[in-house]
């Protein structure tokens, strides 16, 4: 699915979690975001992750980069619905983008880019399934909502 932004000749690669941008046309920039299912709309994504009980786990990365892989500005994140059996924190940091080989942003995958990491930690000794939803808004107002389902496993017993 595509979002078109008119009036600018600059290409901005805006991606949250995973995405890509296509080449600009004349005086517009076209931003495309990859999703696992065509039934999902452009601003919503469902993700499944795993974690060990009580151990902080990186479950997502939100970013917005320019074609030269520099930051396009900060991405604002917040919880829409918190997890029932744990907590989520947002940490400014750097991580790897996930542009497909057909994207102008593909070379950005080879280096870390600035962004916001999503960290999940289950309650101590919780084992099972937890869920939460993150809302994010990129520097140009691009909105993204991600539903996370986390399978929490028991910590290994030490002998």
Secondary structure, 3 states (H helix, E strand, C coil): CEEEEECCCCCEEEEECCCEECCCECCEEEEECCCCCCCCCCCEEEEEEEEECCCCEEEEEEEEEECCCCECCCCEEEEEECCCCEEEEEEEEEEECCCCCCCCCHHHHHCEEEEEEEEEEECCCCCEEEEEEEEEECCCCCEEEEEEEEEEECCCCCC
